[in-house]
Amino acid sequence: MFTQFIYFIISLLVYSTYQKPEIYLFSDQMVIILFNLLFCIFIAVTRHSFTCLEKDILRSRQSYHYDNSDSLASRLIILGLLFYTLDIYGLNIKKFLDNIPLLQSIPTLTALCFLALFFVYISIVYYWEYNVYSLLHPDSPSRLEYIISNLSFSLPMLLPWFFISLFGDIIHFLPESSFKEFLNTSIGENVQFIFLLLIIAFLAPKFVKKLWGCQPLPDGLYRDRIDATCRKAGVQYANILYWPIFGGKMITAGVMGLTKKFRYILVTKALIETLSLVEIESVIAHEIGHVKKRHLIKYFAAVLMFSFSIMNFIKYGMYFFYTTLGPDQMNIASVIFTCCMILFFIAYFRGLFGYFMRNFEREADIYAYQMMGTAEPLITSFKKITFFSGRPATQPNWHHYSIAQRIEYLERCENDHSWIYHHDRKVKRSMIAYVLGICLLIGISFQLPEYSENRLFLMHAEEILQAAIEKDPKNPELYDLLGDTSLLNKKYQTAIYAFTRSLHFLPDNPEILNNLAWLYATCEQEHLRNPEKALILAQKAATLQKSHYILDTLAEAYYVNGYFEQAIELAEKVLTMELKNPKHYQEQLEKFKRALL
């Protein structure tokens, strides 16, 4: 089930790295035809694959069919991801949503639309997989419950992305202010990311229990026994809940929540009905082990540190691929970058993160053994889970050791307590190595150039404009756009050249005169400043157009030339005009007045 989370992450990566091509390969009508054709092919392939497996099961009921079913479902979901990628990159179906105002204003909604498309693909897999599942599990839930359970299990893991992305959209609607400017800086983005992730981590369990449809476990023997186990361990919680995953017919338990106010103990109906009281107590002791060993906090810290360290690498990676292949190959660059990111995330989650998950589970097993004083009830619980699930005890799992491995290690610990020490030392050393590695990544990331999405766009825009000017060297608008873009990219020499060339064709354009005057007056590279030219250009612009920003440029030109009184007079005049951001102009006036003292 944790694998589904990786699939969702990949689907978001595929969508978020998509770049609109300059030329679409297919007409709208052809896109609709091809989209439906691909969709039908996927349905046909999925149906045929599971039908063949179903026939094989009917011929010979063996435990290996569980592995075959899981493996087939994984392959088909990956196929669904490929079809989903073709829909986005090959058919460019995003163009059908680009003209919807609401989706343009709130990009998170567009992302949700495409995430829903991926949900449809994997729902088709689960729809046909249910036939096999029901054969292997005679008491299986309904088809709808099976599909919803598979989807809903991973949905809570997408909550951080949803709220952080939505918050980013909300920021765009905020009025211009110093606070908004701060939030849009690299430090501001990191601060809001950490702040939101903290809020989500604490409040998410409230949403999750409603999403999963959990209900309080009724008062009685089982609730009392679970409560007594928690009190014995000194663990407080908000509630004990029935977990209706797969209709409650899966033998499992869980715990979620970082603090007692938002902590919930989860048990399924099958667990209550199948295990004895002492076995239930041992399973709850295992879940308590996650709390006592602070595994949930460690997971949160690991994700936070990893996300914090990787953000700049992602931006730099995008920049590297886009600039290496050039603006004409942005779609190919997006595909290559996405593939690299997919491989990286798979390696991280299934490799490194999976390593910690397996060892945290073993640590919780050991805690349950120590709390119970014997490993026997937990071992018998594992054996019952193996028997009723129908899966082999040796079945491998990237996020859990196999049942056989877990039983073997518990028996080792019972026979020789030094195995407990060995595992504790292994986990501690691994955590120290992880933290040091992440700190090193964070340090390296701060040494990388900062490239935001806007910066990437501007860099590509500059290259595109340069290419356009080569084809049309007498177009003043292209030079003006190149000047604006180069100015934002802090390529001041190029900006001066571009504005000068534009003025050669449009000598009386006040906007271009104003931009070049401001650049000559305030350029960060002092050797490029030219106060005298700035004043001449600003005076000419002001005679052509008396806008507040043009008069502000003239006031700045007076200031850099030492004419402070004229600068003050103009700044005061600007402040009497209708302004959207009076703070800047007030600061300009104060600066001029200080110079006069």
C-alpha positions as CSV (number, residue, x, y, z in Angstrom):
1,M,0.0,0.0,0.0
2,F,2.9,2.3,0.7
3,T,3.9,1.8,-2.9
4,Q,0.8,3.7,-4.0
5,F,2.2,6.8,-2.3
6,I,5.2,6.6,-4.5
7,Y,3.0,6.3,-7.6
8,F,1.0,9.4,-6.5
9,I,4.3,11.3,-6.0
10,I,5.4,10.3,-9.5
11,S,2.1,11.3,-11.0
12,L,2.5,14.8,-9.4
13,L,6.1,15.0,-10.7
14,V,4.9,14.1,-14.3
15,Y,2.3,16.9,-14.1
16,S,4.3,19.6,-12.4
17,T,7.4,19.3,-14.7
18,Y,5.3,19.5,-17.9
19,Q,6.2,22.4,-20.2
20,K,3.8,23.6,-22.9
21,P,5.3,23.0,-26.4
22,E,5.6,25.7,-29.0
23,I,3.7,23.5,-31.5
24,Y,1.1,20.9,-30.8
25,L,1.5,17.6,-32.6
26,F,-2.3,16.9,-32.9
27,S,-5.5,18.8,-33.5
28,D,-8.0,19.0,-30.7
29,Q,-10.3,16.4,-32.4
30,M,-7.3,14.0,-32.9
31,V,-6.3,14.4,-29.2
32,I,-9.8,13.4,-28.0
33,I,-9.8,10.4,-30.3
34,L,-6.3,9.3,-29.2
35,F,-7.0,9.9,-25.6
36,N,-10.1,7.7,-25.7
37,L,-8.2,5.1,-27.7
38,L,-5.4,4.9,-25.2
39,F,-8.0,4.7,-22.4
40,C,-9.8,1.8,-24.0
41,I,-6.5,0.0,-24.7
42,F,-5.6,0.3,-21.0
43,I,-9.0,-1.1,-19.9
44,A,-8.7,-4.0,-22.4
45,V,-5.1,-4.9,-21.3
46,T,-6.0,-4.7,-17.6
47,R,-9.2,-6.8,-18.1
48,H,-7.4,-9.4,-20.2
49,S,-4.4,-9.7,-17.7
50,F,-6.5,-10.3,-14.7
51,T,-8.9,-12.6,-16.5
52,C,-6.0,-14.8,-17.5
53,L,-4.7,-14.8,-13.9
54,E,-8.2,-15.6,-12.6
55,K,-8.4,-18.6,-14.9
56,D,-5.0,-19.7,-13.7
57,I,-6.2,-19.5,-10.1
58,L,-9.3,-21.5,-10.8
59,R,-7.1,-24.2,-12.2
60,S,-4.7,-24.4,-9.3
61,R,-5.1,-22.6,-6.0
62,Q,-1.6,-21.9,-4.7
63,S,-0.1,-19.2,-2.5
64,Y,2.1,-17.9,-5.3
65,H,-1.0,-16.5,-6.9
66,Y,-0.9,-13.7,-4.2
67,D,2.6,-12.7,-5.5
68,N,1.4,-12.9,-9.1
69,S,-1.7,-10.7,-8.3
70,D,0.4,-8.1,-6.5
71,S,3.1,-8.1,-9.2
72,L,0.5,-7.8,-12.0
73,A,-1.3,-5.0,-10.3
74,S,2.0,-3.1,-9.9
75,R,2.9,-3.6,-13.5
76,L,-0.5,-2.4,-14.7
77,I,-0.3,0.7,-12.4
78,I,3.1,1.5,-14.0
79,L,1.5,1.0,-17.4
80,G,-1.2,3.4,-16.3
81,L,1.5,5.9,-15.3
82,L,3.0,5.6,-18.8
83,F,-0.4,6.2,-20.4
84,Y,-1.0,9.1,-18.0
85,T,2.4,10.5,-19.1
86,L,1.5,10.1,-22.7
87,D,-1.8,12.0,-22.1
88,I,0.2,14.9,-20.7
89,Y,3.3,15.0,-22.7
90,G,2.3,13.4,-26.0
91,L,-1.3,14.6,-26.3
92,N,-0.9,17.8,-24.3
93,I,-4.4,17.4,-22.8
94,K,-3.6,20.2,-20.3
95,K,-4.4,22.7,-23.1
96,F,-8.1,21.9,-22.6
97,L,-7.9,23.3,-19.1
98,D,-5.7,26.3,-19.8
99,N,-8.6,28.6,-20.8
100,I,-10.7,28.0,-17.7
101,P,-10.4,31.2,-15.5
102,L,-10.8,29.4,-12.2
103,L,-8.1,26.8,-13.0
104,Q,-5.8,29.6,-14.2
105,S,-6.3,31.4,-10.9
106,I,-5.9,28.3,-8.7
107,P,-3.3,26.0,-10.3
108,T,-3.8,23.4,-7.4
109,L,-7.3,22.7,-8.9
110,T,-5.7,21.9,-12.2
111,A,-3.2,19.5,-10.5
112,L,-6.2,17.9,-8.7
113,C,-7.9,17.3,-12.1
114,F,-4.8,15.4,-13.4
115,L,-4.4,13.6,-10.1
116,A,-8.0,12.5,-10.5
117,L,-7.2,11.2,-14.0
118,F,-4.4,9.0,-12.5
119,F,-6.9,7.9,-9.9
120,V,-9.2,6.7,-12.7
121,Y,-6.3,4.7,-14.2
122,I,-5.5,2.9,-10.9
123,S,-9.2,2.5,-10.1
124,I,-9.5,0.4,-13.3
125,V,-6.6,-1.8,-12.1
126,Y,-8.3,-2.3,-8.7
127,Y,-11.7,-2.9,-10.4
128,W,-10.4,-5.9,-12.4
129,E,-8.0,-7.0,-9.6
130,Y,-11.0,-7.4,-7.4
131,N,-12.1,-10.5,-9.3
132,V,-8.8,-12.2,-8.3
133,Y,-8.9,-10.8,-4.8
134,S,-12.4,-12.2,-4.2
135,L,-11.3,-15.6,-5.3
136,L,-8.4,-15.6,-2.9
137,H,-10.4,-14.1,-0.1
138,P,-13.9,-15.6,0.1
139,D,-15.0,-13.1,2.8
140,S,-13.7,-10.1,0.8
141,P,-15.5,-6.7,0.9
142,S,-17.6,-5.4,-2.0
143,R,-15.9,-4.2,-5.1
144,L,-16.6,-0.6,-4.3
145,E,-15.2,-1.0,-0.8
146,Y,-12.1,-2.6,-2.2
147,I,-11.4,0.2,-4.7
148,I,-12.1,3.0,-2.1
149,S,-9.9,1.3,0.5
150,N,-7.0,1.0,-1.9
151,L,-7.3,4.7,-2.9
152,S,-8.1,6.2,0.5
153,F,-5.2,4.5,2.2
154,S,-2.7,6.8,0.4
155,L,-4.8,9.9,0.1
156,P,-3.8,11.2,3.5
157,M,-0.2,11.2,2.4
158,L,-1.1,13.8,-0.2
159,L,-2.5,16.2,2.4
160,P,0.8,18.1,2.8
161,W,1.2,18.6,-0.9
162,F,-2.5,19.8,-1.2
163,F,-2.4,22.4,1.6
164,I,1.1,23.7,0.8
165,S,0.2,24.1,-2.9
166,L,-3.2,25.7,-2.0
167,F,-1.5,28.1,0.3
168,G,0.9,29.1,-2.5
169,D,-2.1,29.9,-4.7
170,I,-3.7,32.0,-1.9
171,I,-0.5,34.0,-1.6
172,H,-1.0,35.2,-5.2
173,F,-4.3,36.8,-4.2
174,L,-2.8,38.8,-1.3
175,P,-2.3,42.5,-1.8
176,E,1.3,43.7,-2.5
177,S,3.1,44.1,0.8
178,S,6.5,43.5,2.4
179,F,5.0,40.3,3.9
180,K,4.1,39.0,0.5
181,E,7.5,39.9,-0.8
182,F,9.1,38.0,2.0
183,L,6.9,34.9,1.4
184,N,8.1,34.9,-2.2
185,T,11.8,34.9,-1.3
186,S,13.7,31.6,-0.9
187,I,13.8,32.0,2.9
188,G,10.1,32.9,3.0
189,E,9.2,29.8,1.0
190,N,11.2,27.6,3.4
191,V,9.5,29.3,6.4
192,Q,6.0,28.8,5.1
193,F,6.8,25.2,4.0
194,I,8.0,24.3,7.6
195,F,5.2,26.2,9.2
196,L,2.5,24.5,7.1
197,L,4.0,21.1,7.4
198,L,4.0,21.4,11.2
199,I,0.4,22.4,11.2
200,I,-0.5,19.6,8.9
201,A,1.4,17.1,11.0
202,F,-0.5,17.9,14.1
203,L,-4.0,18.4,12.6
204,A,-3.9,15.7,9.8
205,P,-5.2,12.9,12.0
206,K,-8.5,14.7,12.5
207,F,-9.0,14.8,8.7
208,V,-7.7,11.3,8.2
209,K,-10.1,9.6,10.6
210,K,-13.0,11.3,8.8
211,L,-11.6,10.4,5.4
212,W,-11.3,6.7,6.4
213,G,-14.7,6.7,8.1
214,C,-13.3,5.5,11.4
215,Q,-15.7,5.2,14.3
216,P,-15.0,4.9,18.1
217,L,-14.5,1.3,19.4
218,P,-17.5,0.6,21.6
219,D,-17.1,0.3,25.4
220,G,-16.5,-3.2,26.5
221,L,-13.8,-5.9,27.1
222,Y,-11.7,-5.1,24.0
223,R,-11.6,-1.3,24.5
224,D,-10.8,-1.8,28.2
225,R,-7.9,-4.2,27.4
226,I,-6.5,-1.8,24.8
227,D,-6.9,1.2,27.2
228,A,-5.2,-0.8,29.9
229,T,-2.3,-1.6,27.6
230,C,-1.8,2.0,26.7
231,R,-2.0,3.1,30.4
232,K,0.6,0.5,31.3
233,A,3.0,2.0,28.7
234,G,2.1,5.5,29.8
235,V,0.8,6.4,26.3
236,Q,-2.2,8.8,26.1
237,Y,-4.5,9.1,23.1
238,A,-7.6,10.9,21.9
239,N,-9.6,7.8,21.0
240,I,-9.6,4.2,20.0
241,L,-11.2,3.7,16.6
242,Y,-12.5,1.0,14.3
243,W,-10.5,1.1,11.1
244,P,-12.8,0.0,8.2
245,I,-10.1,-0.5,5.7
246,F,-11.1,-3.2,3.2
247,G,-14.4,-3.5,5.1
248,G,-12.5,-4.1,8.3
249,K,-11.6,-7.5,7.1
250,M,-7.8,-7.0,7.1
251,I,-6.1,-8.1,10.3
252,T,-4.1,-5.0,11.2
253,A,-3.8,-2.1,13.6
254,G,-2.2,1.3,13.5
255,V,-1.4,4.5,15.4
256,M,-1.4,8.1,14.0
257,G,-0.8,11.5,15.6
258,L,2.3,13.2,17.0
259,T,0.6,14.4,20.3
260,K,-1.9,12.9,22.7
261,K,-4.6,15.3,21.7
262,F,-4.4,14.2,18.0
263,R,-3.3,10.6,18.6
264,Y,-5.6,7.7,17.6
265,I,-5.3,4.0,18.1
266,L,-6.7,2.1,15.1
267,V,-7.9,-1.5,15.0
268,T,-9.9,-3.4,12.4
269,K,-12.9,-5.6,13.1
270,A,-11.0,-8.7,11.8
271,L,-8.2,-8.1,14.3
272,I,-10.7,-8.0,17.2
273,E,-12.5,-11.1,15.9
274,T,-9.5,-13.2,15.0
275,L,-6.9,-12.6,17.7
276,S,-7.1,-13.5,21.4
277,L,-7.0,-10.8,24.1
278,V,-3.3,-11.3,24.8
279,E,-2.5,-11.3,21.1
280,I,-4.5,-8.1,20.7
281,E,-2.5,-6.6,23.6
282,S,0.8,-7.6,21.9
283,V,-0.2,-6.0,18.6
284,I,-1.2,-2.8,20.5
285,A,2.1,-3.0,22.3
286,H,3.8,-3.0,18.9
287,E,1.9,0.2,17.9
288,I,2.8,1.7,21.3
289,G,6.4,0.9,20.4
290,H,6.1,3.3,17.5
291,V,5.0,6.0,19.9
292,K,7.6,5.3,22.6
293,K,10.4,5.1,20.1
294,R,9.2,8.4,18.5
295,H,9.0,6.8,15.1
296,L,6.2,9.2,13.9
297,I,8.3,12.2,14.9
298,K,11.4,10.7,13.2
299,Y,9.4,10.1,10.0
300,F,8.2,13.7,10.1
301,A,11.7,15.1,10.8
302,A,13.1,12.9,8.0
303,V,10.6,14.1,5.4
304,L,11.0,17.7,6.5
305,M,14.8,17.6,6.4
306,F,14.8,15.8,3.0
307,S,12.2,18.2,1.5
308,F,14.2,21.2,2.8
309,S,17.5,19.9,1.4
310,I,16.1,18.8,-2.0
311,M,14.1,21.9,-3.1
312,N,17.1,23.8,-4.4
313,F,18.5,20.7,-6.1
314,I,15.2,20.3,-8.0
315,K,15.3,24.0,-9.1
316,Y,18.9,23.7,-10.2
317,G,18.2,20.4,-11.9
318,M,15.4,21.9,-13.9
319,Y,17.7,24.8,-14.9
320,F,20.5,22.5,-15.9
321,F,18.4,20.3,-18.2
322,Y,16.5,23.3,-19.7
323,T,19.6,25.3,-20.4
324,T,21.6,22.3,-21.6
325,L,19.1,21.3,-24.3
326,G,17.9,24.8,-25.1
327,P,14.6,26.6,-25.3
328,D,13.5,24.6,-28.4
329,Q,13.7,21.3,-26.5
330,M,12.0,22.2,-23.3
331,N,9.5,19.4,-23.5
332,I,12.3,16.8,-24.0
333,A,14.2,18.4,-21.1
334,S,11.1,18.1,-18.9
335,V,10.7,14.4,-19.8
336,I,14.4,13.7,-19.1
337,F,14.3,15.7,-15.8
338,T,11.1,14.0,-14.7
339,C,12.6,10.5,-15.4
340,C,15.7,11.4,-13.3
341,M,13.5,12.7,-10.5
342,I,11.3,9.5,-10.6
343,L,14.3,7.3,-10.4
344,F,15.7,9.4,-7.5
345,F,12.5,9.3,-5.5
346,I,12.0,5.6,-6.0
347,A,15.6,5.0,-4.9
348,Y,15.1,7.3,-1.8
349,F,11.7,6.0,-0.7
350,R,12.1,2.3,-1.5
351,G,15.8,2.3,-0.6
352,L,16.7,4.7,2.2
353,F,13.3,5.4,3.6
354,G,12.3,1.8,3.3
355,Y,15.4,0.8,5.2
356,F,14.3,3.0,8.2
357,M,10.7,1.8,7.9
358,R,11.8,-1.9,8.1
359,N,14.0,-1.2,11.1
360,F,11.5,0.9,12.9
361,E,9.0,-2.0,12.6
362,R,11.6,-4.3,14.0
363,E,12.2,-1.8,16.8
364,A,8.4,-1.8,17.6
365,D,8.4,-5.6,17.6
366,I,11.2,-5.6,20.1
367,Y,9.4,-3.1,22.3
368,A,6.3,-5.3,22.3
369,Y,8.4,-8.3,23.3
370,Q,9.9,-6.3,26.1
371,M,6.6,-4.9,27.3
372,M,4.8,-8.3,27.2
373,G,7.8,-10.1,28.7
374,T,7.5,-12.7,26.0
375,A,7.4,-12.8,22.2
376,E,5.0,-15.6,22.0
377,P,1.7,-13.7,21.6
378,L,3.1,-11.4,18.9
379,I,4.6,-14.4,17.1
380,T,1.2,-16.3,17.2
381,S,-0.4,-13.1,15.9
382,F,1.9,-13.0,13.0
383,K,1.2,-16.7,12.2
384,K,-2.6,-16.0,12.3
385,I,-2.1,-13.0,10.0
386,T,-0.2,-15.2,7.6
387,F,-2.8,-18.0,7.7
388,F,-5.8,-15.8,7.2
389,S,-4.3,-13.5,4.6
390,G,-3.2,-16.5,2.6
391,R,0.2,-14.9,1.8
392,P,3.4,-16.8,2.3
393,A,5.4,-15.8,5.5
394,T,8.5,-15.3,3.4
395,Q,6.9,-12.7,1.0
396,P,9.3,-9.8,0.6
397,N,8.3,-6.2,1.3
398,W,10.3,-3.0,0.9
399,H,8.8,-1.3,3.9
400,H,8.4,-4.3,6.3
401,Y,10.6,-7.3,6.9
402,S,8.8,-10.5,5.9
403,I,6.7,-12.2,8.6
404,A,9.2,-15.0,8.7
405,Q,12.1,-12.6,9.3
406,R,10.2,-10.8,12.0
407,I,9.4,-14.0,13.8
408,E,13.0,-15.2,13.5
409,Y,14.4,-12.0,15.0
410,L,12.0,-12.1,17.9
411,E,13.1,-15.6,18.7
412,R,16.7,-14.5,18.5
413,C,16.0,-11.7,21.0
414,E,14.3,-14.2,23.4
415,N,17.3,-16.5,23.2
416,D,20.0,-13.8,23.3
417,H,19.2,-10.2,24.5
418,S,22.3,-8.9,22.9
419,W,20.3,-8.9,19.6
420,I,18.2,-6.1,21.1
421,Y,21.3,-4.0,21.8
422,H,22.7,-4.7,18.3
423,H,19.5,-3.4,16.7
424,D,19.3,-0.3,18.9
425,R,22.9,0.5,18.0
426,K,22.2,-0.1,14.3
427,V,19.2,2.3,14.3
428,K,21.0,5.0,16.2
429,R,24.1,4.9,13.9
430,S,21.8,4.9,10.9
431,M,19.9,7.9,12.1
432,I,23.2,9.8,12.9
433,A,24.5,9.0,9.4
434,Y,21.1,10.1,7.8
435,V,21.1,13.4,9.7
436,L,24.8,14.1,8.8
437,G,24.1,13.3,5.2
438,I,21.0,15.6,5.0
439,C,23.0,18.4,6.7
440,L,25.7,18.0,4.1
441,L,23.0,18.1,1.3
442,I,21.5,21.3,2.9
443,G,25.0,22.8,3.0
444,I,25.6,22.0,-0.7
445,S,22.2,23.2,-1.7
446,F,22.9,26.7,-0.2
447,Q,26.0,26.9,-2.4
448,L,23.9,26.3,-5.6
449,P,22.5,29.3,-7.5
450,E,18.9,30.0,-6.7
451,Y,16.6,29.4,-9.7
452,S,12.9,29.9,-9.2
453,E,10.3,29.0,-11.8
454,N,10.1,32.7,-12.8
455,R,13.9,32.8,-13.2
456,L,13.8,29.8,-15.5
457,F,11.1,31.4,-17.6
458,L,13.1,34.6,-17.9
459,M,16.2,32.8,-18.9
460,H,14.4,30.9,-21.6
461,A,12.6,34.1,-22.6
462,E,15.9,35.8,-23.1
463,E,17.2,33.0,-25.3
464,I,14.0,33.0,-27.4
465,L,14.1,36.8,-27.8
466,Q,17.8,36.7,-28.9
467,A,16.8,34.1,-31.6
468,A,13.8,36.2,-32.7
469,I,16.0,39.3,-33.0
470,E,18.4,37.4,-35.3
471,K,15.5,36.8,-37.6
472,D,14.0,40.3,-37.3
473,P,16.9,42.7,-36.3
474,K,14.8,45.8,-36.9
475,N,12.0,45.1,-34.5
476,P,12.0,47.6,-31.6
477,E,9.5,45.7,-29.5
478,L,11.8,42.7,-29.5
479,Y,14.7,44.8,-28.2
480,D,12.4,46.4,-25.6
481,L,11.3,42.9,-24.3
482,L,14.9,41.8,-24.3
483,G,15.8,44.8,-22.3
484,D,13.1,44.1,-19.7
485,T,14.0,40.4,-19.5
486,S,17.8,41.1,-19.2
487,L,17.1,43.7,-16.5
488,L,15.1,41.1,-14.5
489,N,18.0,38.6,-15.0
490,K,20.4,41.3,-13.8
491,K,22.3,41.2,-17.1
492,Y,22.6,45.0,-17.1
493,Q,25.1,45.3,-20.1
494,T,22.6,43.4,-22.3
495,A,19.7,45.5,-21.0
496,I,21.5,48.8,-21.8
497,Y,22.3,47.5,-25.3
498,A,18.7,46.3,-25.9
499,F,17.0,49.5,-24.6
500,T,19.5,51.6,-26.7
501,R,18.7,49.7,-29.9
502,S,15.0,50.0,-29.2
503,L,15.3,53.7,-28.8
504,H,17.2,53.8,-32.1
505,F,13.9,52.8,-33.8
506,L,11.5,54.5,-31.3
507,P,13.4,57.6,-30.0
508,D,10.2,59.1,-28.4
509,N,8.9,56.1,-26.5
510,P,8.6,57.3,-22.9
511,E,8.5,53.7,-21.5
512,I,11.9,52.8,-23.0
513,L,13.4,56.2,-22.1
514,N,12.2,55.7,-18.6
515,N,13.6,52.2,-18.3
516,L,17.0,53.1,-19.6
517,A,17.1,56.2,-17.4
518,W,16.4,54.2,-14.3
519,L,19.0,51.7,-15.2
520,Y,21.7,54.4,-15.8
521,A,20.7,56.0,-12.4
522,T,20.5,52.9,-10.2
523,C,22.4,50.0,-11.8
524,E,23.9,47.6,-9.2
525,Q,27.1,47.5,-11.3
526,E,28.4,51.0,-10.6
527,H,30.7,51.1,-13.6
528,L,27.6,51.0,-15.8
529,R,26.0,54.0,-14.1
530,N,25.7,57.2,-16.1
531,P,23.9,60.0,-14.1
532,E,24.2,62.5,-16.9
533,K,22.6,60.3,-19.5
534,A,20.0,59.2,-16.9
535,L,18.9,62.8,-16.4
536,I,18.7,63.6,-20.1
537,L,16.6,60.5,-20.8
538,A,14.4,61.0,-17.8
539,Q,13.7,64.6,-18.7
540,K,12.7,63.6,-22.2
541,A,10.4,60.8,-20.9
542,A,8.7,63.2,-18.4
543,T,8.0,65.7,-21.2
544,L,6.3,62.9,-23.2
545,Q,4.3,61.3,-20.3
546,K,3.8,62.5,-16.7
547,S,3.1,59.2,-15.1
548,H,4.0,58.8,-11.4
549,Y,6.7,56.2,-12.1
550,I,8.3,58.3,-14.9
551,L,8.4,61.3,-12.5
552,D,9.9,59.1,-9.9
553,T,12.6,58.1,-12.3
554,L,13.3,61.8,-13.0
555,A,13.4,62.5,-9.3
556,E,16.0,59.7,-8.9
557,A,18.0,61.1,-11.8
558,Y,18.0,64.6,-10.1
559,Y,19.1,62.8,-6.9
560,V,22.1,60.9,-8.4
561,N,23.2,64.2,-10.1
562,G,23.1,66.1,-6.8
563,Y,20.0,68.2,-7.5
564,F,18.3,67.3,-4.2
565,E,15.8,70.1,-4.0
566,Q,14.4,69.3,-7.4
567,A,14.3,65.6,-6.4
568,I,12.3,66.5,-3.3
569,E,9.9,68.7,-5.2
570,L,9.1,66.0,-7.7
571,A,8.8,63.3,-5.0
572,E,6.3,65.4,-3.1
573,K,4.3,65.9,-6.3
574,V,4.3,62.1,-7.0
575,L,2.9,61.5,-3.5
576,T,-0.1,63.6,-4.4
577,M,-1.0,61.3,-7.3
578,E,-3.1,58.1,-7.1
579,L,-0.6,55.4,-6.1
580,K,-0.9,51.6,-5.6
581,N,2.2,51.4,-3.6
582,P,2.8,54.7,-1.8
583,K,5.4,53.2,0.5
584,H,8.1,53.1,-2.2
585,Y,7.5,56.8,-3.1
586,Q,7.5,57.8,0.6
587,E,10.8,56.1,1.1
588,Q,12.2,57.9,-2.0
589,L,11.2,61.3,-0.5
590,E,12.8,60.5,2.8
591,K,16.0,59.4,1.0
592,F,16.1,62.7,-0.9
593,K,15.5,64.7,2.3
594,R,18.3,62.9,4.2
595,A,20.7,63.8,1.3
596,L,19.8,67.5,1.6
597,L,20.7,67.6,5.3
